[in-house]
C-alpha cells in the first residue's frame, strides 16, 4: 500500500466520528504521555478532593459537638477523662493536649504555677499547627495541578499540531476531513489539562477557606481556654 494512502487513512475520521479513545490512540507517543499524565493527575486530584470533603466535614461536625459539650457545664476533668481514652481531632485534640499539660504541671509541682500558662499555651500552639497540617496535607498537589495542568495540556496540543502538520505535508492534502482529526487529537490534550485544572483550582480555594475558618475557631478556643487556665492559677495562688 502507498505510504501516502496509509497517512490519509490514519488522519481520516471514521464514519461514526472519532471517540476519545481513538483520539488517544491516534496521537503521537509524546502527546499520549501528556494525556496519560493529565488523566492520572485528574484521578488523583479527585481522590484528594473526595477525601478532603469528608475530612473537613468531619472536622466541623466534631468541633461543633465538642463546643456544645464543653460549654454545657460538664466538669473539665470528666470531659478530659472521657476524651483522652479515644482518638480526638481538631478542637477536642486541642483541649486534651492542654489539659494533659495542665495536669502534668500541677501534679508535678504545685508551687511552680508561674510557667504553667505559658506551657499550656505553647502546647496548644503546637497542637493547632499539627491539626492544621493534617487537614492541609496534599492540598499543595491540587494547587500544583491547577497551575500547571493547562500548560502541560498546551504543550501536548502544540506538539500534536506539529505532528499533524508534518503528516499533512506528507499527504499534500489540506482538506478539512484530513486536517480535522489531527487537530482534534492535539486539542484533546488541552481539554484534558483544563479538566484536571478547573476542579483542582475550585476545590483548592474552597479547602483553603475551610482551613482558615477552622484555624480561626481553634485559635479562638485556645484563647478562651488560656483565660480559664489563668483564672485557675489565680485561684491556686
N, C-alpha and C positions, 0 to 999 in steps of 0.2 A: 504494500500500500504506500502511496505517496506521502512523505512526511508532512507536506502542507495539508493534505486531507486529514491526517491524524490531528494536527493542531486545530483545524477548524472544528472537528468533531468534539475535541476536548473543550473548546471555547463555546460551542453552540449549546443553548439551553434545551432541555427535554421538552417534550410536548406538553407535559403537565407542570412546567415551571421547574424551578430549582429549589430544593429544600435546603435547610440549614446544614444538614449532614453532607449533602452534595457540595455545598459551598466550601465546607471544611476540607473535604476530600480533594477537591479541585485546586485548593490553594497550594502555594509553594511550601516547602518544608519550614522555611523561616516564618511565614505567616501562620502555618499550623502550630508552630511552637508558641507564637504570640497568643493565638486563640486559646490554646490549651492552658497557658499560664493565666490568662484572664479568667477563664472558666473556673480554674481551681481557686483563684483569688476570690471570685464571686461566691463560690460554695463555702469557702472558709469564712468569708465575711458574714454570710447569712447564719452560719453556725454560731459565730460570736454574737451577732445581733440577737438571736433567739435566746442564747444563754444569758446575755445581759438584761434582756427584758424581764426574765424570771428573777434574776439576781436583784435588780433594782426594785422590782415589785415586792419581793420578799423583804428587802431592807426597809422599805416604807411600812409594810404591814407590821414587822417586828418592832420598829421604832414606835409606831402608834400604840401597839399592845403594851410595850414596856412603859411608855409615858402614862398610859391610863392606870397601870398597876402601881407605878411609882408614886403618883400623886393621889392615890386612893386612901392614903393614910396608913398603909401597911408598914410594919416595923422594917427598918432598913436591914437589920440583922436577919430577919426572917426572909426578906426578899433576896438577900445575898446568899443565904444558905440554900434557897431553892434554885437560884440561877447558877451557882457555882458548880453544881453537880452535873450540869449539861453543857451543851455547846451553845455559845452565845455569839451574836453578831451585832454590829453597829452600836446602838445606844446601850443595850444590855451588856455587851462586852466592855464598854467604857465604864459602866457602873461597877462591874465585877472587878476590873483591874484597879479602880480607885479604892474600892472597899478592901481589897486584899492588901494594898499598900497601907491603908489606914490601920487595919488590924495588926499587921506586922510591926508597924511603928509604935502603936500604943502598947501592944503586948510585949514588945521588946524592951522598951524603956519609957515608962510613962512620964518620967521627969523631963525628957527631951522633946518638948512639944513645939519648940520654935521652928524646926525644919520640916515638920510633918506636912504642912500645907504646901510647901514648895515641892516636896517629893510627890505628893498626890497629884499636883498639877503637872509635873513632869511626866508621870505615868500616864495621865490622861492625854497629854500631847502625843506621846509615843503611840498610844492605842488608837487615837484618831488617825494618825499617819498610817498605821498598819491597816486599819479598816478601809480607809480610802484607797490605799494601794491595792487592796484586794478587789475592791469594786471597779477600779480603773484599769485593772490588768487587761491587756490585749486591746485596749481602745486605740493604742498607737497604731496597731495594724489597720484599723478602719481608717484612721487619718492618712496613713501611707497609701492605702488603696484609693481613697477618694482623691488624693492629689496626683497620683502617678498613673492610674489606670487609663485615663483619657489619652495621655501622651504615649503610653505603650500601645494602645489601640491605634493611635495616629501613625506610629512607626510601622505597625503592621499594614495599615492602609497604604502608606507611601510605598512600602516595599512591594505590596501586592499590585499596585498600579504600575510600578516599574516593570514587574514581571509580565503583566498583561500587555503593556505597550510593546515589550520585546516580542511577545507571541504574535501581536497584531502585525508587527514589522515583518515577521517571518511569513505570515499568511498573506500579507499585502492586501488585506481586506478590512476596510473601516466601516463595514455595515454594522448598524446598531445591534443586530442579532448576534454578531460576533463579538462586539466590544462589551455589551452589557454584562455577560456572565463574569468576565474578568474584573470589571469594575465592581460588580456586586460582591464578589468574594473578598475584594480588598476593603470595601466599606463595611463588610460584616465584622472586621476586626475593630473598627471604631465603635460600632454598635455594641460589641461585647465590652469594650472599655467603658462606655457610658453606663451599660447595665451593671457593671461592677462598681463604678464610682458613685453613681447617684444615691443608691441606698446606703452606701458606706458614709457619705457626707451627711445625709439627712439624719441617720441614727447616731453618728458620732456627735453631732451638735445636740441631739436630744439627750444622750447619755451624759454629755458634759454639763448640761443644765441640771439634770437629775443629780449628778455627783455634787455640784455646787450647793444644791438645796439640802442634800443630806449632810454635807460638811458643815453648813451653817447650823443645822439642827444639833449636830454633835458638839459644835463649839458653844452653842447656847446652853446645852445641858451641862457641859463641863464648867461653865461659869456659874451656873446655879448650884452645882454640887460643890464647887470650891467655896461658895458662900456658906453652904451647910457645914462644911468642914471647919471653916473659920469660926462659926458660932460654937461648934462642939469644942474647939480648942479654947475659946474664951470661957466656956463653962468649966472645963477641966483645970484651967489655970488657977 
